[in-house]
C-alpha cells in the first residue's frame, strides 16, 4: 500500500469520528508519521473523537 493509499484509507476511517477541531488529512498524516513503516493498526485518542471514546482501527 502506497503512502497516498494509506492516507486515503485512514481519512475514510477517521473522518466520521474525528471532532470538527481536527482536519482528517493532517491527523492521518500525523498517525502515519508516528507509526512504524509496517504498522497498519491505529487509534484516534478519545479526546479527539466526537464521542470521547478512543477509536481503534486497522487498514
N, CA and C atoms as an extended XYZ file, in Angstrom:
177
Properties=species:S:1:pos:R:3:atomname:S:1:resname:S:1:resid:I:1 pbc="F F F"
N         0.856       -1.171        0.000 N   UNK     1
C         0.000        0.000        0.000 CA  UNK     1
C         0.900        1.232        0.000 C   UNK     1
N         0.639        2.134       -0.920 N   UNK     2
C         1.452        3.348       -1.006 CA  UNK     2
C         1.065        4.320        0.111 C   UNK     2
N         1.897        5.325        0.280 N   UNK     3
C         1.628        6.351        1.295 CA  UNK     3
C         0.270        7.008        1.050 C   UNK     3
N        -0.002        7.390       -0.190 N   UNK     4
C        -1.271        8.056       -0.516 CA  UNK     4
C        -2.466        7.138       -0.285 C   UNK     4
N        -2.315        5.860       -0.559 N   UNK     5
C        -3.393        4.902       -0.302 CA  UNK     5
C        -3.645        4.759        1.194 C   UNK     5
N        -2.559        4.747        1.976 N   UNK     6
C        -2.709        4.671        3.428 CA  UNK     6
C        -3.411        5.911        3.965 C   UNK     6
N        -3.007        7.083        3.500 N   UNK     7
C        -3.631        8.336        3.932 CA  UNK     7
C        -5.126        8.313        3.606 C   UNK     7
N        -5.476        7.910        2.399 N   UNK     8
C        -6.881        7.871        1.984 CA  UNK     8
C        -7.683        6.886        2.845 C   UNK     8
N        -7.101        5.730        3.148 N   UNK     9
C        -7.789        4.729        3.966 CA  UNK     9
C        -7.993        5.240        5.389 C   UNK     9
N        -6.990        5.902        5.933 N   UNK    10
C        -7.094        6.442        7.288 CA  UNK    10
C        -8.132        7.565        7.334 C   UNK    10
N        -8.108        8.448        6.359 N   UNK    11
C        -9.070        9.553        6.321 CA  UNK    11
C       -10.494        9.020        6.272 C   UNK    11
N       -10.737        8.022        5.443 N   UNK    12
C       -12.102        7.484        5.339 CA  UNK    12
C       -12.545        6.846        6.651 C   UNK    12
N       -11.615        6.329        7.422 N   UNK    13
C       -11.935        5.697        8.708 CA  UNK    13
C       -12.151        6.721        9.817 C   UNK    13
N       -11.359        7.783        9.830 N   UNK    14
C       -11.418        8.718       10.969 CA  UNK    14
C       -12.338        9.912       10.750 C   UNK    14
N       -12.628       10.273        9.521 N   UNK    15
C       -13.446       11.464        9.256 CA  UNK    15
C       -14.789       11.447        9.988 C   UNK    15
N       -15.494       10.308       10.043 N   UNK    16
C       -16.786       10.318       10.738 CA  UNK    16
C       -16.687       10.447       12.263 C   UNK    16
N       -15.568       10.085       12.864 N   UNK    17
C       -15.462       10.084       14.327 CA  UNK    17
C       -14.646       11.246       14.876 C   UNK    17
N       -13.896       11.913       14.046 N   UNK    18
C       -12.999       12.979       14.484 CA  UNK    18
C       -13.762       14.267       14.776 C   UNK    18
N       -13.400       14.937       15.870 N   UNK    19
C       -14.014       16.230       16.201 CA  UNK    19
C       -13.753       17.225       15.076 C   UNK    19
N       -14.645       18.195       14.966 N   UNK    20
C       -14.534       19.204       13.913 CA  UNK    20
C       -13.285       20.075       14.064 C   UNK    20
N       -12.694       20.097       15.266 N   UNK    21
C       -11.488       20.893       15.513 CA  UNK    21
C       -10.268       20.366       14.760 C   UNK    21
N       -10.334       19.120       14.281 N   UNK    22
C        -9.182       18.469       13.654 CA  UNK    22
C        -9.441       18.222       12.175 C   UNK    22
N        -8.433       18.448       11.363 N   UNK    23
C        -8.516       18.154        9.934 CA  UNK    23
C        -8.121       16.693        9.720 C   UNK    23
N        -8.999       15.890        9.111 N   UNK    24
C        -8.682       14.470        8.910 CA  UNK    24
C        -7.379       14.241        8.145 C   UNK    24
N        -7.075       15.112        7.178 N   UNK    25
C        -5.865       14.948        6.374 CA  UNK    25
C        -4.615       15.101        7.237 C   UNK    25
N        -4.609       16.111        8.081 N   UNK    26
C        -3.450       16.337        8.944 CA  UNK    26
C        -3.348       15.274       10.035 C   UNK    26
N        -4.488       14.871       10.574 N   UNK    27
C        -4.493       13.846       11.612 CA  UNK    27
C        -3.974       12.526       11.041 C   UNK    27
N        -4.420       12.180        9.828 N   UNK    28
C        -3.971       10.948        9.178 CA  UNK    28
C        -2.462       10.992        8.932 C   UNK    28
N        -1.960       12.112        8.465 N   UNK    29
C        -0.520       12.246        8.234 CA  UNK    29
C         0.250       12.097        9.542 C   UNK    29
N        -0.272       12.652       10.626 N   UNK    30
C         0.366       12.513       11.933 CA  UNK    30
C         0.390       11.086       12.418 C   UNK    30
N        -0.713       10.361       12.198 N   UNK    31
C        -0.745        8.951       12.595 CA  UNK    31
C         0.314        8.154       11.840 C   UNK    31
N         0.430        8.403       10.541 N   UNK    32
C         1.436        7.677        9.752 CA  UNK    32
C         2.858        8.070       10.143 C   UNK    32
N         3.052        9.328       10.453 N   UNK    33
C         4.379        9.799       10.834 CA  UNK    33
C         4.863        9.123       12.117 C   UNK    33
N         3.958        8.899       13.049 N   UNK    34
C         4.306        8.290       14.334 CA  UNK    34
C         4.386        6.763       14.278 C   UNK    34
N         3.815        6.153       13.247 N   UNK    35
C         3.751        4.693       13.151 CA  UNK    35
C         5.042        4.116       12.573 C   UNK    35
N         5.277        2.847       12.899 N   UNK    36
C         6.343        2.113       12.230 CA  UNK    36
C         5.928        1.893       10.784 C   UNK    36
N         6.883        1.648        9.933 N   UNK    37
C         6.612        1.540        8.498 CA  UNK    37
C         5.602        0.444        8.161 C   UNK    37
N         5.624       -0.669        8.873 N   UNK    38
C         4.720       -1.779        8.566 CA  UNK    38
C         3.488       -1.818        9.473 C   UNK    38
N         3.304       -0.792       10.310 N   UNK    39
C         2.177       -0.762       11.232 CA  UNK    39
C         0.908       -0.357       10.496 C   UNK    39
N        -0.133       -1.183       10.621 N   UNK    40
C        -1.401       -0.892        9.970 CA  UNK    40
C        -2.541       -0.804       10.983 C   UNK    40
N        -2.215       -0.702       12.261 N   UNK    41
C        -3.204       -0.562       13.324 CA  UNK    41
C        -3.030        0.812       13.961 C   UNK    41
N        -4.114        1.556       14.056 N   UNK    42
C        -4.057        2.927       14.541 CA  UNK    42
C        -5.158        3.177       15.563 C   UNK    42
N        -5.021        4.277       16.302 N   UNK    43
C        -6.051        4.665       17.258 CA  UNK    43
C        -6.163        6.183       17.314 C   UNK    43
N        -7.405        6.647       17.262 N   UNK    44
C        -7.693        8.060       17.471 CA  UNK    44
C        -7.968        8.203       18.966 C   UNK    44
N        -7.282        9.107       19.610 N   UNK    45
C        -7.457        9.295       21.051 CA  UNK    45
C        -8.865        9.777       21.360 C   UNK    45
N        -9.353        9.364       22.508 N   UNK    46
C       -10.698        9.737       22.922 CA  UNK    46
C       -10.920       11.235       22.984 C   UNK    46
N        -9.888       11.982       23.336 N   UNK    47
C       -10.011       13.440       23.391 CA  UNK    47
C       -10.251       14.048       22.015 C   UNK    47
N        -9.969       13.282       20.974 N   UNK    48
C       -10.074       13.796       19.614 CA  UNK    48
C       -11.327       13.304       18.887 C   UNK    48
N       -12.136       12.457       19.539 N   UNK    49
C       -13.341       11.930       18.894 CA  UNK    49
C       -14.584       12.676       19.362 C   UNK    49
N       -15.627       12.590       18.570 N   UNK    50
C       -16.896       13.236       18.900 CA  UNK    50
C       -17.530       12.636       20.147 C   UNK    50
N       -17.334       11.330       20.368 N   UNK    51
C       -17.982       10.647       21.485 CA  UNK    51
C       -17.138       10.686       22.759 C   UNK    51
N       -15.861       10.940       22.620 N   UNK    52
C       -14.958       10.911       23.769 CA  UNK    52
C       -14.355        9.547       24.013 C   UNK    52
N       -14.741        8.566       23.203 N   UNK    53
C       -14.191        7.209       23.309 CA  UNK    53
C       -13.109        7.030       22.239 C   UNK    53
N       -12.026        6.336       22.574 N   UNK    54
C       -10.992        6.079       21.574 CA  UNK    54
C       -11.561        5.268       20.404 C   UNK    54
N       -10.995        5.457       19.249 N   UNK    55
C       -11.426        4.721       18.052 CA  UNK    55
C       -10.223        4.004       17.458 C   UNK    55
N       -10.181        2.686       17.639 N   UNK    56
C        -9.094        1.868       17.096 CA  UNK    56
C        -9.541        1.229       15.794 C   UNK    56
N        -8.598        1.100       14.854 N   UNK    57
C        -8.934        0.509       13.556 CA  UNK    57
C        -7.661        0.018       12.873 C   UNK    57
N        -7.858       -0.834       11.899 N   UNK    58
C        -6.765       -1.334       11.066 CA  UNK    58
C        -7.088       -1.043        9.606 C   UNK    58
N        -6.040       -0.825        8.820 N   UNK    59
C        -6.234       -0.605        7.380 CA  UNK    59
C        -5.555       -1.721        6.629 C   UNK    59
